[in-house]
Amino acid sequence: MGLNEKPLSTLHEKASYDLADFEVPTGREEAWRFTPLSRLKGLHNGKAEPVGHVRVDVDAAPEVTVETVGRDDARVGKSFVPADRVSAQAWNSFEKATVITVPREAVTSKPTVLTLTGSGDGAAYGHLVIKVEPMAEAAIVLDHKGSGVYADNIEFVVGDGASLKIVSLQDWDDDAVHVSHHHAQLAKDATFRSFVVTLGGDLVRLSPSVSYTAAGGDADLSGVYFVDAGQHLEHRLLVDHSQPNCKSNVDYRGALQGQDAHAVWIGDVIIRVEAEGTDTYELNRNLILTDGARADSVPNLEILTGEVAGAGHASASGRLDDEHIFYLQARGIPHDEARRLVVRGFLGQLIEKIQIEEIRDRVFAALEDELAR
């Protein structure tokens, strides 16, 4: 498939399965200007040969089916088209895909957990398809760990009246590189809840996106990240409202500490002419804990119709509030503990939204470990 005739937006001009349609990034392009290309280990220029391996282990709910399929399976690659060169590279390089199907009207009795473990022996490429059939309900956990260089595409296909909850954990080793595209396609009255937690890795760049095929879709995209010295954690979101009376809400929050800790958040929302009645809001907030850390935050809202129910965006980055610390210290709380309480409260408001208790407790424990460093 060649280039789309209809561009997504000024920031998403290309979409193609053909790798040749994407030039090798130089770092001057808007989509790549924040990403340190030299640290991608060749994912962006074709030099990352697929000699590595990422093992996919699935602990599935009894109601779902899990299959390993080839590239020619009819369910693979139907809900999305790669929007940049690394996504296209991943599409053209994977050999087997994992397909998880939640049958019509099924309500899963437990979350399905996919553990993706990098072996650390080179680059690898992957593809996942999560298909929730009409009126079904499911929760999926994606748990990334280990080492290596990994690029993948993930398709979430949510049918009429269906509900899907996703938690994606990036808990890689310190040397890992991960570039991933998550695309959710929502049918009529479908509900999608995504929670991204990014903690580990040398460089992680995630690109969650949402599209709608009918009215009534409702998407909520939340995320937390904690960036340590030298880490580059990047989240680039796109919500493409092309159907009437759909909703979206985006809320990402991050904390940064250490020299050259770098967070990037890009939030793009498009409301097309035909998307009357859209209700959308996006928010990004960053808490900078030490000197030498940097947060780049760019919300973009493109509105092509005047008939919207609501549309807005906000972004803020700042340091710990000295008054908050002083208030706690005045009540006998030591400085380091006061600092932990403020950061925990800042990120904890979002973490509490994770409805899977085991995962929520794990994220809070990881946050405490980060703050103790």
C-alpha positions as CSV (number, residue, x, y, z in Angstrom):
1,M,0.0,0.0,0.0
2,G,1.4,3.4,-0.9
3,L,1.0,6.8,0.7
4,N,-2.4,7.9,1.8
5,E,-3.9,10.5,-0.4
6,K,-5.5,12.2,2.6
7,P,-2.9,13.4,5.1
8,L,-3.6,12.9,8.8
9,S,-2.4,16.4,9.7
10,T,0.5,18.7,9.3
11,L,2.4,16.6,11.8
12,H,1.3,13.2,10.4
13,E,1.6,13.7,6.6
14,K,2.5,10.1,5.7
15,A,1.1,6.7,6.3
16,S,2.3,3.7,4.3
17,Y,3.3,0.1,4.7
18,D,6.1,0.7,2.2
19,L,9.4,1.5,3.9
20,A,10.7,3.3,0.8
21,D,8.0,6.0,1.3
22,F,9.8,7.2,4.4
23,E,13.1,8.9,4.1
24,V,15.8,8.2,6.8
25,P,15.3,10.8,9.5
26,T,18.0,13.4,10.0
27,G,16.7,14.9,13.2
28,R,15.5,18.1,11.5
29,E,12.0,16.7,10.9
30,E,9.3,17.8,13.3
31,A,8.5,14.2,14.2
32,W,12.1,13.5,15.1
33,R,13.6,16.7,16.3
34,F,13.5,15.7,20.0
35,T,14.7,12.1,19.5
36,P,18.5,11.4,19.8
37,L,18.8,9.3,16.6
38,S,22.2,8.0,17.5
39,R,20.7,6.2,20.4
40,L,18.1,4.3,18.3
41,K,20.8,1.6,17.4
42,G,19.9,1.7,13.7
43,L,16.1,1.3,14.1
44,H,15.5,4.4,12.0
45,N,18.0,3.8,9.1
46,G,17.8,0.0,8.4
47,K,21.0,-0.9,10.2
48,A,19.3,-2.7,13.0
49,E,19.4,-6.3,11.7
50,P,16.7,-8.6,13.2
51,V,19.2,-10.9,14.9
52,G,17.7,-10.5,18.4
53,H,14.7,-12.0,20.1
54,V,11.9,-10.8,22.4
55,R,10.0,-13.7,23.9
56,V,6.2,-13.3,24.3
57,D,4.7,-15.2,27.2
58,V,0.9,-15.1,27.6
59,D,-1.1,-15.8,30.8
60,A,-4.5,-15.6,29.2
61,A,-7.9,-15.3,30.7
62,P,-9.9,-18.6,30.0
63,E,-12.4,-16.7,27.9
64,V,-9.9,-15.5,25.3
65,T,-8.0,-17.2,22.4
66,V,-4.3,-16.8,21.8
67,E,-2.7,-17.5,18.4
68,T,0.7,-17.1,16.8
69,V,0.1,-16.3,13.1
70,G,2.1,-15.4,10.0
71,R,2.3,-12.1,8.2
72,D,-0.5,-13.2,5.8
73,D,-3.2,-13.6,8.5
74,A,-6.2,-11.5,7.5
75,R,-6.5,-9.9,10.9
76,V,-3.0,-8.4,10.9
77,G,-2.4,-4.8,9.8
78,K,-6.1,-4.0,9.1
79,S,-6.7,-1.3,11.7
80,F,-3.6,0.9,11.1
81,V,-1.0,2.1,8.6
82,P,2.5,2.9,9.8
83,A,3.0,6.6,10.2
84,D,6.8,6.8,10.4
85,R,9.9,5.0,9.3
86,V,10.5,2.9,12.4
87,S,6.9,1.7,12.5
88,A,7.2,0.8,8.8
89,Q,10.5,-1.0,9.5
90,A,8.8,-3.0,12.3
91,W,5.9,-3.8,9.9
92,N,8.3,-5.1,7.2
93,S,10.6,-7.0,9.6
94,F,8.4,-9.1,11.9
95,E,7.9,-12.8,11.1
96,K,5.2,-13.9,13.5
97,A,2.4,-12.0,15.2
98,T,0.5,-12.7,18.4
99,V,-3.3,-12.4,18.0
100,I,-5.6,-12.3,21.1
101,T,-9.3,-12.5,20.5
102,V,-12.0,-11.8,23.1
103,P,-15.2,-13.4,21.8
104,R,-18.5,-11.6,21.3
105,E,-20.3,-10.7,24.6
106,A,-17.6,-12.4,26.7
107,V,-16.5,-10.7,29.9
108,T,-13.1,-11.9,31.0
109,S,-12.7,-13.3,34.5
110,K,-9.2,-12.0,34.9
111,P,-6.7,-9.8,33.1
112,T,-4.7,-11.3,30.3
113,V,-1.0,-10.7,30.9
114,L,1.6,-10.6,28.0
115,T,5.2,-10.6,29.2
116,L,7.6,-9.4,26.6
117,T,11.2,-10.2,27.5
118,G,14.2,-9.0,25.6
119,S,17.2,-11.2,25.4
120,G,19.7,-8.4,24.9
121,D,21.4,-10.0,21.9
122,G,20.5,-7.5,19.2
123,A,17.5,-5.9,17.5
124,A,14.1,-7.5,17.2
125,Y,10.7,-6.6,15.7
126,G,7.2,-7.6,16.8
127,H,3.5,-7.3,16.1
128,L,0.5,-7.8,18.4
129,V,-3.2,-7.7,17.6
130,I,-5.8,-7.4,20.4
131,K,-9.3,-7.9,19.1
132,V,-12.3,-7.4,21.3
133,E,-15.5,-8.4,19.5
134,P,-18.9,-6.6,20.0
135,M,-20.2,-6.2,23.5
136,A,-17.2,-8.0,25.1
137,E,-15.1,-6.7,28.0
138,A,-11.5,-7.4,28.7
139,A,-8.4,-6.1,30.5
140,I,-4.9,-6.6,29.0
141,V,-1.5,-6.1,30.6
142,L,1.6,-5.6,28.5
143,D,4.7,-6.1,30.6
144,H,8.1,-5.2,28.9
145,K,11.3,-6.2,30.6
146,G,14.8,-7.4,29.8
147,S,17.3,-5.8,27.4
148,G,17.9,-5.3,23.7
149,V,16.7,-3.2,20.8
150,Y,13.0,-3.6,20.0
151,A,10.5,-2.0,17.6
152,D,6.9,-3.1,17.3
153,N,3.3,-2.2,16.3
154,I,0.3,-3.1,18.5
155,E,-3.3,-3.0,17.2
156,F,-6.2,-2.7,19.5
157,V,-9.5,-3.4,17.7
158,V,-12.5,-2.6,19.8
159,G,-15.9,-3.7,18.4
160,D,-19.4,-2.2,18.8
161,G,-20.3,-1.6,22.4
162,A,-17.1,-3.4,23.6
163,S,-14.8,-2.3,26.4
164,L,-11.0,-2.7,26.6
165,K,-8.7,-1.7,29.4
166,I,-4.9,-1.7,28.7
167,V,-2.0,-1.3,31.0
168,S,1.4,-1.1,29.3
169,L,4.5,-1.3,31.5
170,Q,7.9,-0.3,30.2
171,D,10.2,-1.7,32.9
172,W,13.2,-2.4,30.7
173,D,16.8,-2.8,31.8
174,D,18.9,0.4,31.7
175,D,20.4,-0.3,28.3
176,A,17.3,-1.2,26.4
177,V,15.9,0.7,23.4
178,H,12.2,0.4,22.6
179,V,10.2,2.2,19.9
180,S,6.5,1.2,19.8
181,H,3.3,2.3,18.1
182,H,0.0,1.5,19.8
183,H,-3.1,2.0,17.7
184,A,-6.7,1.7,18.9
185,Q,-9.6,1.5,16.5
186,L,-13.0,2.1,18.1
187,A,-16.3,1.1,16.6
188,K,-19.7,2.3,17.6
189,D,-20.1,3.0,21.3
190,A,-16.8,1.3,22.1
191,T,-14.8,2.2,25.2
192,F,-11.0,2.2,25.4
193,R,-9.0,2.8,28.6
194,S,-5.2,2.9,28.2
195,F,-2.6,3.4,31.0
196,V,1.1,3.7,30.1
197,V,3.8,3.4,32.7
198,T,7.3,4.1,31.5
199,L,10.2,3.7,33.9
200,G,13.1,1.7,32.4
201,G,15.2,1.7,29.3
202,D,17.9,4.0,27.9
203,L,15.6,5.3,25.2
204,V,11.9,4.6,25.0
205,R,9.6,6.2,22.4
206,L,5.9,5.3,22.5
207,S,3.3,6.5,20.0
208,P,-0.3,5.7,21.1
209,S,-3.0,6.7,18.7
210,V,-6.8,6.4,18.5
211,S,-9.2,6.4,15.5
212,Y,-13.0,6.0,15.4
213,T,-15.1,4.2,12.8
214,A,-18.5,5.2,14.1
215,A,-20.2,7.5,16.6
216,G,-20.1,7.1,20.3
217,G,-16.5,6.0,20.8
218,D,-14.9,6.9,24.2
219,A,-11.1,6.9,24.7
220,D,-9.2,7.7,27.9
221,L,-5.4,7.8,27.6
222,S,-3.4,8.1,30.8
223,G,0.3,7.7,31.6
224,V,3.0,8.3,34.1
225,Y,6.8,8.3,33.6
226,F,9.8,8.8,35.8
227,V,13.0,9.8,34.0
228,D,16.4,9.3,35.6
229,A,19.8,10.7,34.7
230,G,20.7,10.1,31.0
231,Q,17.3,8.5,30.1
232,H,15.2,9.7,27.2
233,L,11.5,8.8,27.5
234,E,9.2,10.1,24.8
235,H,5.5,9.8,24.3
236,R,3.8,11.0,21.1
237,L,0.0,10.8,21.1
238,L,-2.5,11.2,18.3
239,V,-6.3,11.2,18.7
240,D,-8.0,11.5,15.3
241,H,-11.7,12.4,15.6
242,S,-13.3,11.6,12.3
243,Q,-16.8,10.5,13.6
244,P,-19.5,12.5,15.3
245,N,-20.3,12.5,19.1
246,C,-17.1,10.8,20.2
247,K,-15.0,11.5,23.3
248,S,-11.3,11.5,24.3
249,N,-9.4,12.4,27.3
250,V,-5.6,12.5,27.7
251,D,-3.7,12.9,30.9
252,Y,0.1,12.2,31.2
253,R,2.3,13.2,34.1
254,G,6.0,12.8,34.6
255,A,8.8,13.4,37.1
256,L,12.4,13.9,36.2
257,Q,15.7,13.8,38.1
258,G,19.4,13.7,37.3
259,Q,21.7,15.2,34.7
260,D,20.4,14.9,31.1
261,A,17.1,13.3,32.1
262,H,14.9,14.1,29.2
263,A,11.1,13.7,28.8
264,V,9.2,14.5,25.6
265,W,5.4,14.6,25.3
266,I,3.6,15.4,22.1
267,G,-0.2,15.4,22.1
268,D,-2.0,15.8,18.8
269,V,-5.8,15.9,18.6
270,I,-7.6,16.4,15.3
271,I,-11.3,17.2,15.1
272,R,-12.3,16.7,11.4
273,V,-15.2,18.5,9.7
274,E,-17.5,15.5,10.0
275,A,-16.7,15.0,13.8
276,E,-19.5,17.2,15.1
277,G,-20.2,16.8,18.9
278,T,-16.7,15.9,19.7
279,D,-15.7,16.2,23.4
280,T,-11.9,16.2,24.0
281,Y,-9.3,17.4,26.4
282,E,-5.6,16.7,26.8
283,L,-3.2,17.5,29.6
284,N,0.5,17.0,30.3
285,R,2.3,18.0,33.5
286,N,6.0,17.5,34.4
287,L,7.7,17.9,37.8
288,I,11.4,18.6,37.5
289,L,13.2,17.5,40.6
290,T,16.8,18.4,40.0
291,D,19.0,20.6,37.9
292,G,20.1,19.2,34.5
293,A,16.7,17.6,33.7
294,R,14.6,18.8,30.7
295,A,11.0,18.3,29.8
296,D,9.6,19.2,26.3
297,S,5.8,19.3,26.1
298,V,3.9,20.2,23.0
299,P,0.1,19.9,22.9
300,N,-1.6,20.5,19.5
301,L,-5.3,20.8,18.8
302,E,-6.5,21.0,15.2
303,I,-10.3,21.9,15.0
304,L,-11.9,21.8,11.5
305,T,-15.5,22.2,12.7
306,G,-17.2,24.7,14.9
307,E,-19.8,22.2,16.2
308,V,-17.9,20.7,19.2
309,A,-19.1,19.8,22.7
310,G,-15.8,20.7,24.2
311,A,-12.1,20.9,23.2
312,G,-9.1,22.0,25.1
313,H,-5.5,21.3,26.1
314,A,-3.0,22.3,28.7
315,S,0.7,21.8,29.5
316,A,2.9,22.7,32.5
317,S,6.4,21.9,33.6
318,G,7.9,23.2,36.8
319,R,10.0,22.5,39.9
320,L,8.9,21.3,43.3
321,D,7.0,23.9,45.2
322,D,9.1,25.2,48.1
323,E,6.0,26.2,50.0
324,H,4.7,22.6,49.8
325,I,8.0,21.3,51.2
326,F,8.1,24.0,53.9
327,Y,4.5,23.2,54.9
328,L,5.4,19.5,55.5
329,Q,8.7,20.2,57.2
330,A,7.0,22.7,59.6
331,R,4.9,19.7,60.7
332,G,8.0,17.6,61.6
333,I,8.4,15.7,58.3
334,P,12.1,15.5,57.1
335,H,12.9,17.1,53.8
336,D,13.5,13.9,51.8
337,E,10.3,12.4,53.1
338,A,8.4,15.6,52.3
339,R,9.8,15.5,48.8
340,R,8.6,11.8,48.3
341,L,5.2,12.7,49.6
342,V,4.8,15.6,47.1
343,V,5.9,13.5,44.1
344,R,3.8,10.5,45.2
345,G,0.8,12.7,45.4
346,F,1.5,14.3,42.0
347,L,1.8,11.0,40.2
348,G,-0.4,9.0,42.5
349,Q,-3.6,10.7,41.4
350,L,-3.2,9.0,38.1
351,I,-1.8,5.7,39.3
352,E,-4.9,5.3,41.4
353,K,-6.8,5.0,38.1
354,I,-5.2,1.6,37.4
355,Q,-8.0,-0.8,38.3
356,I,-5.8,-3.9,38.5
357,E,-4.7,-3.9,42.1
358,E,-1.5,-6.1,41.6
359,I,-0.3,-3.8,38.9
360,R,-1.2,-0.6,40.8
361,D,0.8,-1.8,43.8
362,R,3.7,-2.7,41.6
363,V,3.8,0.8,40.0
364,F,3.6,2.5,43.4
365,A,6.5,0.3,44.6
366,A,8.6,1.2,41.5
367,L,7.9,4.9,42.2
368,E,9.1,4.6,45.8
369,D,12.3,2.9,44.4
370,E,12.9,5.7,42.0
371,L,12.5,8.3,44.7
372,A,14.8,6.5,47.0
373,R,17.7,6.7,44.5
